[in-house]
Amino acid sequence: MEKLYIFALGLLIFSIPFTIASYIILSNIPLTALGIGLTILASSILLTPLESIPPKAIRAMLEGSILSLEAILEEFDISRRGYYVRADDGRVYLYVPLSEDGGPPTKRVEPSGLIHEEGDSRYLILIPPASELIKIPEISGMSLESALTYMLVDLMEVADSIEVMSDGFITVRLKNVKSHVTAGRFKSVFGSLEASIAACLTANLIGVVKVSDEILEENSKVIILEVWEHE
Amino acid sequence: MNKNLLFNIVLGGMITLTVPILGALGETRLDAYVSMFTLEYFIATAILRPRRRIKDILALILLIIFFFIVGVRVAEILLT
C-alpha cells in the first residue's frame, strides 16, 4: 500500500475517537470540528487514486500512434481531409476519400475492411487515435463542451482551457495548446491531434464531422468543425 | 503538480484554517463548522475536479448532512 494511503488510514483511525472524545469528554466544539475536518480529509485522500496515468503519458501514447498512421498515409499517398463517422458498433472511424471528395458517406454500418465503396466514391477507413478513448465511462452523459474539457484539459492537459461555440459549424477555442506533433500527412487528413480528438467526440455525440479549419492565434488555437447531424 | 494531490492539500489547508478562524470568532455551533467544510469541499471539487477511485460517496454524505443541518434550521425558524 502506498505511504499516502497508510497516512490517511492512520489519520482516519485517529480522527474518529478524537472527535468523539472532544465532543463527549472535553465538550470542546472547535476540537470536535477539527476531528470532523480530519475525518473528511482522510476520507478524501483514501478516495483519491494514486496510480493515475500522467497526462503526459497519455499524450505521448496518442502522439506515438500518430506516427504509424502517418506511415500508412504516406504509403497510400493520401492527403485529403477525412470524415469522422460513428459506426453502429459505437466506434468512430475516419473515412478518407480516395478519389474526388464527394462528401461524407451516408451509411453508418460497421466497416468490414480498409476500403468502403459507396456509389462512385471510395473511402479509406482508418481508426483515429482517440477512437477508443472517447468510449470511457467518465464522459458518458456529458455535454460536448464538458466532454471536451474533460478529455483535452483534465485528462490529457493538451490545453489550459476550452470554449465551444455552435453556429452551424462547431468552433472549439483552445487556450495554450501543448501538443506539438510534426506529422504533415496526419494533420492534413485527420487534423491536428487536438482537432482529431474534438472531432471524434463530436462525431460520437452529434454526427458526421470534418475538421474544416484550424486557425492559430497568439495564445490559442481555433478548431472549426463541420457537422452533419445524425438522422 | 498532480491536481488530485493539490486537491487534498487545498482541502487540508482550508479545513485547518477554518477551525481556528471560526474558533477565534467564538463560534460554538458544530453545524456551522460542518457547513463550512461541506462548502469548502464542493468549491475545491468544482475548481480542481479530482479523480475518484469509486463514486464520490464523501460528497454525498456531506451533502446529506448539509441538507439535514439546513432542514433543522428552517424547522427551528418555522416552529418558533
Interface residues (C-beta under 8 A of the other chain):
Chain A: Y23 I29 P30 T32 A33 L34 I36 G37 L38 I40 L41 S43 S44 I45 L47 T48 P49 L50 S52 P54 D154
Chain B: N2 K3 N4 L5 F7 N8 L11 G12 I15 T16 T18 V19 P20 L22 G23 E27 T28 R29 L30 Y33 V34 F37 Y41 R49 P50 R51 R52 R53 I54 D56 I57 L58 L62
